[in-house]
Amino acid sequence: MPSLPGMAEYFGAPAAVVNMTMVAFFVSMAVGMLVMGPLSDRSGRKKVLLVSLRHYSDFSSSLKSVSRMIWRE
């Protein structure tokens, strides 16, 4: 990915850490689509969307308490 060195420099993290973060994101998206698609077909898209939004907001709120990120090589 062309932006990988730039992202590593911007965040002050090793390129391997940035790469693993991106891999985790893409794997999570793929698994999420495989799970949430059939689930929303079965129980309704609105319900699944609202539960997902709640989980996202709870997780985002919990990140407020992180004062600083520490990158290790």
Buried (B, 14 or more C-beta within 10 A) or exposed (E): EEEEEEBBEEEEBEEEBBBEEBEEEEEEEEEEEEEBEEBBEEEEEEEBEEEBEEEEEEEEEEEEEEEEEEEEE
